[in-house]
């Protein structure tokens, strides 16, 4: 009897499930509506069971997806940093190229203006010792390029730099006008507003590194701050009229006359990259 009873219960359960499925199949074919009781039982059961599985799986999937996105962001960040470094490098090269072009344009312009009076040999500055920064430098032009000792050297815009001291086949040492050891002075005069031309000797300043000092020959000299100092042409080394610098201060004597003056060099001697060696100058007569 018990077996028969159990079989009946099983039969009733199977019939109930079949009826629920049939009813769900019939009602699911309609349009949007509120689920009936059998559908609600099936949907709620399915939602509860799938929710237990979906949520943990979704969290795990989201975690690994986040890791993947994080890796992609890291790679993109590294790529952007690399592109930024390349951009900064290109910008630096562009700035250097512009500066080089400006220097070469200055050199070309100056060479064209003095074509009839001087012969110039262009040269690059190839060496400079920090311990003698204000004294000398090395250039890549020598005997093979027509450079000889005691030729004057000027900057790209024609301002005075110094003179050649030692020459080899393809290089030369240049003593700067700011040197205080080997420099023997430059004969110069001041271009005053009064039309007078006070003469003196310009040497490297022992008080202010990188500047110049001018001592005047005549005792009653009147000069002013801001006036230009140029070569006098009274030597065989420096052609006449090359700009040396600008007077920045004047040291006066007891009667108010100028005894000496401090001069700021016109050439940017700290950042020289290119120079001209004056290999020949047109002689207009002796002074």
C-alpha positions, 0 to 999 in steps of 0.5 A: 500500500505504501508503494502505491501511495508513493507512486500516486504522490509522484504521479500527482507531482509530475502532472502538476509540473506538466500543467504548470509548464503547459500553462506557462507555454500558453500564456507566454505567447501573449503580449505584455501583461502581469504573470499569472500564478504558475508563471510567477512561481517559475519566474521567481524560482528561476530568478532566485536560482540564477541570482545565486549563480549570476552575482558571484560570476558577475563580480568575478567577471567585473574584477578581471575586466577591471584588471584588463582595463587597468592594464590598457590604461597603464599601456596607454599612459606609458605610450603617452609619456613616450610620445611626450618625451619625443615631443619635448626632444623635438621641441628642444631640437627645433629651438637649437635649430632656430638658434643655429639658423639665426647665428648663420644668418648673422654671419652671412649678413656680416660677411656681406657687409664687410666683403669689400674691406675684410676677408673672413674665415668662418669657424666653429668653437670646438673647445673651452676649458672652464678654468680658463673660460674668460681667457681662451677657446679653441676653433676648428680653423687653422693653417690649412684654412688661411689662419695665422697667429695674431689675426683678429677674431670676431663674433657672428655679428662682427663684435670683437672676440680676441686674437689668434694665439697658437695655430695648428693645421686645422685648429687654433687657440684664441685669446679672448679680449677678457683675458687677464693673463696673456692679453696685451690690450686693444687700442680703442677709442670711445664714440662720444656724442660730442664727436671727440674720440678719446683714446685708450687701452682696453684689457680684461677686467681684474675686478669683474670677470668677463668684463673689460677695463679701459684706461685713457691716455689723455688726462682730461677725458669726458666720457659717459655711460652707454657710449660705444667703444671700438677698435682704433686701427692703430695696431696690425692685429685689429682692424679699425672700427670693430665694436668692442663694447659699451661703457657701463661705469666711469672712474673719475679723477680729482678734477672730474675727468675720466681716468678709466671705464668699465666696459661690457663686451658687445660679443656674447663671449659666454655662449660663442658657437661660431666666429670669424677669423679676419684673414685679410683687411683692406689697408686705407692708410697708416695711423 
